Amino acid sequence: MSAQPDRAGTTRAAVNRPGFYRRPPAHLRTERLVLRAWTDADLDPLAKIFAMKAVWQFRFDRGLTREETAAFLERQQESWRTHWFGLWATELRHR
């Protein structure tokens, strides 16, 4: 008997494959970097960076307001919650 597709068109056999629906890791580490999910604590440092005109020169020709930065941060967090992928916050790893 073959597996029947569910509403999303995925068969039970595909769902049972190891790692098929596994969520991404909360962070990745390399020798130099830490890639991690965005948190609310990122708003203050990110707002300082995004306020600089040079950061958004070619997209908006101005820096972003704190409210625009907060909306960006929320979109990134929402992408990870709903789609399990999105942009990572990147930090230099302390040695």
C-alpha atoms as a printed R data frame, in Angstrom:
   type eleno elety resid chain resno      x      y      z
1  ATOM     1    CA   MET     A     1  0.000  0.000  0.000
2  ATOM     2    CA   SER     A     2  1.491  3.368 -0.985
3  ATOM     3    CA   ALA     A     3  1.488  6.425  1.267
4  ATOM     4    CA   GLN     A     4 -1.267  8.946  0.609
5  ATOM     5    CA   PRO     A     5 -0.387 12.644  0.319
6  ATOM     6    CA   ASP     A     6 -1.633 14.941  3.068
7  ATOM     7    CA   ARG     A     7 -3.217 18.374  2.443
8  ATOM     8    CA   ALA     A     8  0.211 19.883  1.701
9  ATOM     9    CA   GLY     A     9  0.931 17.143 -0.829
10 ATOM    10    CA   THR     A    10  3.543 15.486  1.405
11 ATOM    11    CA   THR     A    11  3.406 11.747  1.837
12 ATOM    12    CA   ARG     A    12  3.734 10.096  5.236
13 ATOM    13    CA   ALA     A    13  6.930  8.418  4.017
14 ATOM    14    CA   ALA     A    14  8.516 11.826  3.368
15 ATOM    15    CA   VAL     A    15  7.449 13.127  6.777
16 ATOM    16    CA   ASN     A    16  9.095 10.148  8.487
17 ATOM    17    CA   ARG     A    17 12.498 10.808  6.890
18 ATOM    18    CA   PRO     A    18 15.015 11.897  9.531
19 ATOM    19    CA   GLY     A    19 15.359 15.674  9.566
20 ATOM    20    CA   PHE     A    20 12.587 16.367  7.043
21 ATOM    21    CA   TYR     A    21 10.693 18.779  9.317
22 ATOM    22    CA   ARG     A    22 13.524 19.525 11.701
23 ATOM    23    CA   ARG     A    23 13.760 23.151 12.765
24 ATOM    24    CA   PRO     A    24 17.024 24.948 12.045
25 ATOM    25    CA   PRO     A    25 19.493 25.285 14.905
26 ATOM    26    CA   ALA     A    26 19.171 28.304 17.191
27 ATOM    27    CA   HIS     A    27 22.723 29.306 16.298
28 ATOM    28    CA   LEU     A    28 25.711 28.285 14.224
29 ATOM    29    CA   ARG     A    29 29.322 28.838 15.223
30 ATOM    30    CA   THR     A    30 32.391 29.088 13.062
31 ATOM    31    CA   GLU     A    31 35.934 29.879 14.099
32 ATOM    32    CA   ARG     A    32 35.244 33.596 13.655
33 ATOM    33    CA   LEU     A    33 31.465 34.095 13.750
34 ATOM    34    CA   VAL     A    34 28.269 33.278 15.593
35 ATOM    35    CA   LEU     A    35 25.102 33.223 13.469
36 ATOM    36    CA   ARG     A    36 21.993 33.312 15.626
37 ATOM    37    CA   ALA     A    37 18.314 34.119 15.713
38 ATOM    38    CA   TRP     A    38 17.314 37.730 16.267
39 ATOM    39    CA   THR     A    39 16.139 38.749 19.749
40 ATOM    40    CA   ASP     A    40 14.420 41.836 21.129
41 ATOM    41    CA   ALA     A    41 17.761 42.800 22.737
42 ATOM    42    CA   ASP     A    42 19.109 43.426 19.218
43 ATOM    43    CA   LEU     A    43 16.928 46.505 18.710
44 ATOM    44    CA   ASP     A    44 19.197 49.117 20.349
45 ATOM    45    CA   PRO     A    45 22.454 48.175 18.583
46 ATOM    46    CA   LEU     A    46 20.654 47.517 15.292
47 ATOM    47    CA   ALA     A    47 18.852 50.884 15.446
48 ATOM    48    CA   LYS     A    48 22.227 52.643 15.796
49 ATOM    49    CA   ILE     A    49 23.575 50.863 12.723
50 ATOM    50    CA   PHE     A    50 20.422 51.247 10.628
51 ATOM    51    CA   ALA     A    51 20.191 54.976 11.456
52 ATOM    52    CA   MET     A    52 23.365 55.587  9.422
53 ATOM    53    CA   LYS     A    53 22.602 56.852  5.921
54 ATOM    54    CA   ALA     A    54 25.541 54.874  4.485
55 ATOM    55    CA   VAL     A    55 23.892 51.585  5.485
56 ATOM    56    CA   TRP     A    56 20.740 52.281  3.446
57 ATOM    57    CA   GLN     A    57 22.194 54.738  0.906
58 ATOM    58    CA   PHE     A    58 21.288 52.740 -2.188
59 ATOM    59    CA   ARG     A    59 17.890 51.523 -1.023
60 ATOM    60    CA   PHE     A    60 16.337 54.564  0.709
61 ATOM    61    CA   ASP     A    61 19.036 57.266  0.526
62 ATOM    62    CA   ARG     A    62 18.595 57.756  4.277
63 ATOM    63    CA   GLY     A    63 18.938 55.923  7.557
64 ATOM    64    CA   LEU     A    64 15.994 54.093  9.125
65 ATOM    65    CA   THR     A    65 14.072 55.333 12.142
66 ATOM    66    CA   ARG     A    66 13.918 53.283 15.328
67 ATOM    67    CA   GLU     A    67 10.324 52.331 14.454
68 ATOM    68    CA   GLU     A    68 11.372 51.122 10.990
69 ATOM    69    CA   THR     A    69 14.202 49.140 12.550
70 ATOM    70    CA   ALA     A    70 11.782 47.590 15.067
71 ATOM    71    CA   ALA     A    71  9.495 46.590 12.181
72 ATOM    72    CA   PHE     A    72 12.473 45.024 10.343
73 ATOM    73    CA   LEU     A    73 13.410 43.089 13.478
74 ATOM    74    CA   GLU     A    74  9.841 41.863 13.956
75 ATOM    75    CA   ARG     A    75  9.686 40.689 10.319
76 ATOM    76    CA   GLN     A    76 12.877 38.683 10.811
77 ATOM    77    CA   GLN     A    77 11.588 37.079 14.008
78 ATOM    78    CA   GLU     A    78  8.239 36.323 12.364
79 ATOM    79    CA   SER     A    79  9.958 34.711  9.377
80 ATOM    80    CA   TRP     A    80 11.784 32.291 11.679
81 ATOM    81    CA   ARG     A    81  8.602 31.552 13.664
82 ATOM    82    CA   THR     A    82  6.432 30.832 10.642
83 ATOM    83    CA   HIS     A    83  8.794 29.647  7.887
84 ATOM    84    CA   TRP     A    84 11.799 28.355  9.878
85 ATOM    85    CA   PHE     A    85 14.219 30.453  7.855
86 ATOM    86    CA   GLY     A    86 15.293 34.042  7.502
87 ATOM    87    CA   LEU     A    87 18.219 36.354  8.070
88 ATOM    88    CA   TRP     A    88 20.663 35.588 10.873
89 ATOM    89    CA   ALA     A    89 22.076 38.049 13.370
90 ATOM    90    CA   THR     A    90 25.855 37.817 12.942
91 ATOM    91    CA   GLU     A    91 28.432 38.477 15.645
92 ATOM    92    CA   LEU     A    92 32.197 38.262 15.750
93 ATOM    93    CA   ARG     A    93 33.125 35.463 18.070
94 ATOM    94    CA   HIS     A    94 35.201 36.465 21.092
95 ATOM    95    CA   ARG     A    95 38.528 34.684 21.261
